[in-house]
Amino acid sequence: MLHVEWARFEIMVGVRCTIGIAIPLFGGLAAGRPAAAMFGALGARVGTLLAEADRHIPGRVDPETGEVVLGEGGVDDVLDDIAELVLKNGGQVVVTREAQMPTKTGIATIYRY
């Protein structure tokens, strides 16, 4: 089980502002797609990962190659694998509800650089 932090509303307001500003003004310091989050996690670029609590993408990520193998059902979850990579590389994982997510994809990242 991942060590995660449940986000309070006050924290999410700050993160939403950061993501909203970072993408257009700072040339990609944030992302909202699983593929971008995965490559950022593999490169240890992700400082904060936001993950939707009830979102599940069946499959797994190979932590060495970044290859995504999508699967039907089962317990493997692509979002969980991305979160594990972020934690392994010293990033923070914040799990929140759908209404508080700044994206519709179930995942968002704020890059360190």
MOPERA-V513588 format. One line per field, one symbol per residue. ss: DSSP state (h for helix, s for strand, l for the rest). phi: phi as a letter, one per 30 degrees, with the letter a starting at -180 (. if undefined). A space follows every 10 residues. Layout:
ss->???
phi->???
//
This chain:
ss->llllssllhh hhhhhhhhhh hhhhhlllls sllhhhhhhh hhlllsssss sslllllsss sllllllsss llllllshhh hhhhhhhhll lssssslhhh llllllssss sll
phi->.ddbcddded dddddedddd ddddcchjdb bbcedddddd dddhdddbcc bdecdbcdka cdddcidccd bciicdbddd dddddddeci dccccbdedc ddbccjaabc ddb
//
